[in-house]
Amino acid sequence: MIVLLTGGAGQLGHELRRQLPSGVELIATSRCGGDGLLPLDLADPQACRQAVLDLRPDWVLNSGAYTAVDRAESEPELAHAVNGGAPRALAEALLQTGGRLLQLSTDFVFNGNQGTPYRPEQARDPLGVYGASKAAGELAVEQVLGGSGRGVIVRTSWVMGPVGRNFALTMLGLHRERGAAGQALAVVADQVGGPTCTHTLAAACWRVLQTGLEAPVLHWSDAGAASWYDVAVAVGELGQQLGLVEQPAAVRPITTAEYPTPAQRPGYSLLACNGSRALLGLEPTHWRTALRQLLAQL
């Protein structure tokens, strides 16, 4: 099986490469290339189409994305080019070659108002540019490949890994810095979602490819629900247990209103994942357990 991976230098791409199953020929790409990666700019639709037409992969695993949620508010064209245009271009080329597409998406395609876990079949209603651009990518996959059953969308949330830039690593650094100085952290406590570690998400993605599932939309996050405050506290506690932090900082809960950002975020974006876990035949890992496993890799 030949797999074309986008976003190979990102935190999920790194883990997908690390978990590469036997029998898979992986062609990994990133925007700038290097380090064994081919260059592929997802903002260039013609480059995306040509890569598929030239390489003719059995699957494209599109883990690359524009993920700067706040910056997207001032760079909407770039966000839509990468998150909406690239999936459409990849899908159009795959329609010609006969390959399949796994499109990574996000809980930000929902507005967060309902207060119960979002099901895969629910209608999209994003709040900001980032969510709208990812929703456009989903729509493109559905429009181009929906009739053929060769497009699979995997929505996930609050992704964290041992490399790259993410909330867990940021909090770990702040616990070291603020804890040593006897200073507290203030972290938003009224946004609730499902933390997801890259090692469990990568395993789910590879299972989709290996089983050839034709489910149009799957949801995947680690088990349980949390606020950003909960995750920040857990990073301090687990970091100390693992010897990564000498003295965790105290964490003070604050509201979203007390921490204004350019992009509006969903207040509740938990994804309903039980059906997807059953289809994939994968047991859930609680987010705190997965977070400990992540931190143990550092």
Steps between C-alpha positions, in 0.01 A plus 500: 500500500639840397406789732562867428522686831467877524614692805778252565696750711204579729425343834251248359709440190800424719302236689350353184851452366614345829213250498540407132350151455693230320410464134426871456711706260482848646566813296507776760486869415517837671482858378877546491614138460831387649574229759378227267187695404398610153394866463126554449332836559137435591415858406578408137209294362679415176795361695260286704331363188831432328642315800209257490511461123877438504519271805160325463468403868242252626426748781567864569518562875446875524629589846642833383299810587502868585447474877572853628146560627544865599726599210244357258273794581751728326609247234169356377615446141800292604296301753236418238762417237670244726199363689238522227679519167755224558244232594297586189806480274614172654151354472462605135828334409413185692172483312712456186756257642264284706669562834337586832527796738510522878434862592582614855252752635407666826242560771509868393252422221234515777384809691517340846155609611317170549666372820501132396757308293486572128416202277674442166184562299414838656495814290804724500478852645849647555563819695816644345725493196695191607185297559344626178810406301502148643126470433571600139753217479244252627243624251750467216571136588128427517424673170784342304532152651174450687333312219793262463540419870871574473518795738520459879494797739647452847411782740710540811557758773761660726792313344823473700825313441862481618624719213387825343296777661201396709326572829663217697855604415420867557356423844797281587737789428285742698482262799879483506537877471217619724532219753867580560411867544201432726262654248153374399354420160161627384325258263155504341260263677171553315594338167441125502618246246683175442881505529665276241859376499670440169594139573136393537385714206772361272400145591139580407607649165709198407211272599273685254747438218570139593132403528385704199204642693246683287335695783476858370568670837668366813561670833813430702621643829628344819236396754356740753440873497712785630542873509828668414535561873468125567772423245731768642464358851560146372816604314641639824407196705618243247809702415604495865433125529720437195780725620444759227393775741655563841216711635178550298349845495163563659231521232221758531179447298378793294217557253523541125395863547809554715726369224377661176641369170451611137311178417188388681526143627221248562409479866419129478645293218508143632474247216289183524757229426346171614370406156832574333692302762273203439545523123876518537519230766714720727464529876479853641783647704407758763651838417695514826655158435587601144647827629723310742616279212576814297701663778690176564645529149675828583 
